[in-house]
Amino acid sequence: MLILTVFLFVVPVKSEVRIKDIATLRGISKTQLVGYSLVVGLNGTGDGRRSLFTQQAVRNMLRTFGLALEDKRLNMRNVAAVMLTAEMQPFLRQGSSMDVVVSSMGDATSLEGGTLLRSPLIGPDGQVYGQAQGSLSVGGINIETMAGGRFRRNHALVGRVPGGVIIEREMANTLGQNGQLQLLLREPDFTTALRIANAVDSVFNAAIANPLDAGTIEIQIPPEFQNQVVRLMAQLENITVIPDQIARVVINERTGTIVVGGNVRLSPVAVSQGNLTVSIQAQPFISQPLPLTAGATVAGTQTTTTVNEQGTQLTVLPEPTDVSALAQALNDLQVQPRDVIAIFQALKQAGSLQAELVIM
């Protein structure tokens, strides 16, 4: 059921953007880290007896401090087993800090007020890149009473430790190796890659950029920038180009949102649309008998049905038809959200819509 409709047409305006906004540099991507730890100090909202891995983790932790407890005595509701996730930004040095996300693994009901115990964070290569520890910031409340009452606000099983990770191992820096750099387009496109290469050659007045494919531009480092890669990148990322766009229509049937790109074109086509509205109204009534008769008062309902059929409209879209003409035609038809979606699907099936149709 479509309740709210947003119909957006993107006007094809040729605007320049910086290279740093549409491309990134190979070799400086983020590194995903993961770890396992315990959160302590919970107010009876931690894992129960069913979370066996929590009990084993507690035993292992206490064993490092010279303590040993029997399994039957491990019934602590103020401890929860959690998974740690973090993204390590490039160029972070040893001793730098970053945030870590803490997520519950067992049957805990809340991590509010807990403290994360020190735990290593491991990268994709199996190496430890940092240690995480600190107090959690949850931002949620989950309260359950003995009588069965419950009050919940936001999500209390995922928290964050701001600045809780201390970097111990730095990422390998491959920037400028072999005397070249590679720019990676976030949206690969052959035309955009060629435009970036031409713009770079024009700014440096030399043929130093070579588009390898739709998403990669290789740049040879000029001799004057051999030991000044940072200065070279500062100039490269601020060069402006006009990126090319794919003709695309995006439809979200759940919300009724329709976005039409500015490069969308239509071949000659005729579009018709008609509506049939059926309105049924029920009015209660009371029937009373005449005076001095043996009748009884009767209550009933009178139903009125009204059928309103609008005339079918036929709109012919000539060639070439751009997004403005398409918008005007749909407005003239006064179509409803569901009808707009059906029209776009029919245009695609008919071969008239010269664009990619994406239905979410």
SVG drawing of the C-alpha trace seen along z (x, -y; Angstrom):
<svg xmlns="http://www.w3.org/2000/svg" viewBox="-54 -23 117 50">
<polyline fill="none" stroke="black" stroke-width="0.4" points="0.0,0.0 1.5,-3.3 0.7,-6.1 3.3,-8.8 4.8,-9.5 7.9,-11.5 8.4,-11.9 11.8,-13.4 13.2,-14.2 16.9,-15.0 17.5,-17.9 20.5,-17.3 22.8,-20.1 26.4,-19.8 28.4,-20.5 32.0,-19.9 33.1,-17.9 36.4,-17.2 38.3,-14.0 38.4,-13.4 34.6,-13.2 34.3,-10.5 37.5,-8.5 39.8,-7.1 43.5,-6.1 44.5,-2.5 46.4,-1.4 44.8,-3.6 41.6,-1.6 40.2,-0.9 41.0,2.3 38.3,4.2 39.2,5.5 37.3,8.0 37.7,9.3 36.0,11.1 35.7,9.9 33.6,9.6 31.6,6.7 31.4,6.5 29.6,4.3 26.1,4.9 23.1,4.6 21.8,8.1 21.2,7.8 24.1,10.0 24.2,13.5 22.5,16.4 23.4,20.1 22.5,20.9 25.5,18.9 28.1,21.5 30.8,19.6 30.4,16.8 31.1,19.1 34.1,20.5 35.5,17.1 35.0,16.0 36.9,19.2 39.7,18.5 40.0,14.9 40.0,15.8 42.6,18.5 45.0,15.9 44.8,14.2 45.4,17.5 41.7,18.2 39.8,21.3 36.0,21.8 33.7,24.8 31.1,24.6 28.2,24.8 29.2,21.5 29.3,19.5 25.9,17.8 26.8,14.2 24.2,11.9 26.5,9.0 28.8,10.3 28.1,10.5 30.1,12.0 30.5,9.5 32.0,9.2 34.1,6.2 34.2,4.6 36.2,1.6 37.4,0.0 41.0,-1.2 41.6,-4.3 44.7,-4.5 47.7,-6.4 46.9,-5.8 50.1,-5.5 51.1,-3.5 49.6,-5.1 46.6,-6.6 43.1,-5.8 39.8,-5.0 36.3,-3.9 35.1,-0.3 31.6,1.1 30.5,3.7 27.7,6.2 26.1,8.8 26.5,12.5 24.5,14.2 21.1,13.8 21.9,10.5 19.1,8.0 21.2,4.8 24.8,3.6 23.9,0.3 26.5,-0.8 29.0,2.0 32.8,1.8 34.7,3.6 37.6,5.7 40.9,5.4 40.9,7.5 43.0,7.7 41.6,6.7 42.7,8.9 42.9,7.9 42.3,10.0 45.9,11.2 45.5,12.6 47.8,9.9 46.8,7.9 46.5,4.2 45.2,2.8 43.8,3.3 40.3,2.3 39.0,1.4 36.8,-1.2 33.3,-2.2 30.4,-1.6 28.1,-4.3 24.9,-2.5 22.2,-5.2 19.4,-2.7 17.2,-1.5 15.7,1.9 13.9,2.4 12.0,5.6 10.1,5.9 9.2,9.0 5.5,8.5 6.2,8.7 6.3,5.0 8.8,3.8 10.1,0.4 12.4,0.2 13.9,-2.7 16.4,-2.4 18.7,0.7 20.6,1.6 22.5,4.6 25.0,2.7 27.3,0.0 30.4,-2.0 33.6,-2.8 34.7,-6.2 38.5,-6.2 38.6,-2.7 41.2,-1.2 44.9,-1.9 46.7,-1.2 49.7,1.2 50.5,2.1 50.5,-0.3 49.2,0.5 51.7,1.0 52.1,-2.2 52.3,-1.4 51.6,-5.0 53.7,-5.9 55.5,-2.6 57.0,-1.9 56.7,-5.6 53.0,-5.5 49.6,-6.1 46.2,-4.5 42.9,-6.3 39.8,-4.0 36.4,-5.4 33.6,-4.8 31.2,-4.4 33.2,-2.8 32.5,-4.5 34.7,-4.6 33.7,-8.1 34.4,-9.5 37.8,-7.7 38.8,-9.2 37.7,-12.7 39.8,-12.4 42.9,-11.3 42.5,-14.2 42.0,-16.7 45.1,-15.5 47.2,-15.7 45.9,-19.2 46.7,-20.5 50.3,-19.0 50.9,-19.7 52.2,-16.2 50.8,-12.8 51.1,-11.2 47.5,-9.7 46.4,-6.5 42.9,-5.0 43.4,-1.3 39.7,-0.4 36.4,-1.9 37.4,-2.1 41.2,-2.6 43.4,-5.5 47.1,-5.0 49.2,-8.2 53.0,-8.3 54.6,-10.5 56.4,-13.4 60.1,-13.8 59.5,-17.0 57.1,-15.1 59.1,-11.9 59.6,-12.7 56.5,-14.8 53.6,-12.4 51.4,-14.3 51.8,-17.5 51.0,-15.6 47.8,-14.1 46.7,-17.5 46.7,-18.8 45.2,-15.7 42.2,-15.4 41.2,-19.1 41.1,-18.8 37.5,-19.1 35.8,-17.0 32.3,-16.5 31.4,-12.8 29.1,-10.9 25.9,-9.3 24.0,-6.2 20.4,-6.7 18.5,-5.2 15.0,-5.1 14.9,-4.0 11.5,-3.0 10.9,-2.1 7.5,-0.4 7.4,-0.3 7.5,-4.1 6.3,-5.2 9.5,-7.1 10.4,-7.5 13.7,-9.1 14.3,-9.6 17.8,-10.6 18.4,-13.5 19.7,-11.3 16.5,-9.2 15.1,-9.2 11.9,-7.7 11.3,-6.4 8.0,-7.4 5.2,-6.0 1.6,-6.5 0.5,-6.4 -3.1,-6.0 -4.4,-5.9 -7.9,-5.6 -9.4,-5.4 -12.5,-3.7 -13.6,-4.9 -16.2,-2.9 -17.6,-4.7 -19.8,-2.8 -21.4,-4.7 -23.5,-3.2 -26.1,-5.4 -27.9,-4.0 -31.7,-4.5 -34.4,-3.8 -37.9,-2.7 -40.7,-3.3 -44.3,-1.9 -47.4,-4.1 -49.1,-5.1 -51.5,-2.5 -50.2,0.3 -48.5,3.6 -45.3,2.9 -41.8,2.6 -39.0,0.1 -36.4,1.5 -32.8,0.2 -31.1,0.8 -28.5,-0.4 -29.0,-2.0 -26.2,-1.5 -25.5,-3.9 -23.0,-2.9 -21.6,-5.5 -19.4,-4.6 -17.3,-7.3 -15.3,-6.3 -12.9,-8.9 -12.4,-9.0 -9.2,-7.3 -6.6,-9.8 -4.1,-9.1 -0.9,-11.1 1.6,-10.7 5.2,-11.3 7.2,-12.3 10.9,-11.7 13.1,-12.6 11.5,-12.8 13.6,-13.9 12.8,-13.9 11.0,-17.3 8.5,-16.1 8.0,-12.8 7.3,-14.7 4.8,-17.0 3.0,-14.1 2.6,-12.2 1.4,-15.4 -1.2,-15.9 -2.4,-12.4 -2.7,-13.0 -1.6,-9.5 -1.4,-7.9 1.8,-6.4 0.8,-2.8 0.0,-3.9 3.3,-5.7 5.2,-2.5 3.1,-0.4 3.7,-2.9 7.4,-2.8 7.4,1.0 5.2,1.1 7.5,-1.4 10.5,0.8 8.7,3.9 7.7,2.0 11.3,1.0 10.5,-2.7 12.3,-3.5 16.0,-4.0 17.3,-3.6 18.0,-1.1 15.0,-0.4 15.8,0.4 13.0,1.6 13.8,1.7"/>
</svg>
